[in-house]
């Protein structure tokens, strides 16, 4: 359970302890320092109440009073608007559009391959690993110029990619030396208090 210094209305996040998308929401909750109950959900035994809140019966699901939200991106944008400090999205509509596009591409290009890496045959899994690795290498030069994906400030885009970067050793994805700007960026993310607080025991064990 989050234990923030400033008390705000209690929320509940139904979260998978190894779910990448749930992890993004946990990071945002701790960035916002909001009082929230985080309920770890066994992926093989979802409680009945989750199905009542979410027709897809999946994590993450956020409950805020009488409102139930699902889809990690919708949850994260809601949290950013509901709790505007610190802001995690740009102010101007053009930059916000670019941020949303980056998040969509992260999901479609890389997150969509996680199940293949974890469960598919070796050939398919190795192909998926190469796709993720090559994509990460291609964005590495960005961090020679700026500390975060959108520039100088941590954003929802960074909270979205951070769980994937944390899991690279678990997925057996090795980055070459030329990707050092990216690995330095990853260490900046991992050093944030919000990221440390967001980790479940199972996620901590991924880099034990």
Helices and strands as residue ranges (DSSP letters): E 11-15, H 20-32, E 36-40, H 48-53, E 61-64, E 67-70, H 72-82, H 93-105, I 106-110, G 111-113, H 114-119, H 122-139, H 142-145, H 156-166, G 177-179, H 180-190, H 193-198, H 201-205
